[in-house]
Amino acid sequence: MSELCLTLLCPLALEEKLLDLLLMSPNAPVFTSAPTAAHGLAVGKLSQAEQVLGRALATEVQVIFAASDKEALLDDIRRQFAGTGLRYWVTAVVETGEIA
C-alpha cells in the first residue's frame, strides 16, 4: 500500500479543532503534533510581535495515511478550515513500520 505524509502548519488558535478533526477521522490513523516556528508567512497574517521576531508560533501536524484517502482527508480539512490560512503539503513516504 502506498502511503503519504500530510504536513500542516496550524495557527495556535486552531490547534484543538484540527486535532479533534483528525482524532475523529478514519483517514488519519497515525499523526503527531508539535510546537514549531513558521517562517516565510505573509506579513499581514502575523501579529506585531511575530513580525519583529520574523516567525509565527504554530503547531506542526504530520499525518501518515493511505494514498487512496488523500482527497477525502483534504476535503474534510478544507470544509472545516476554509479561509483560516492553514498551510499544508503532501509528501511520499518511502518506508514506514514499527520497531518491535
Secondary structure, 3 states (H helix, E strand, C coil): CCEEEEEEEEEHHHHHHHHHHHHHCCCCCEEEEEEEEECCCCHHHCCHHHHHHCCEEEEEEEEEEEHHHHHHHHHHHHHHHCCCCCEEEEEECCCCCCCC
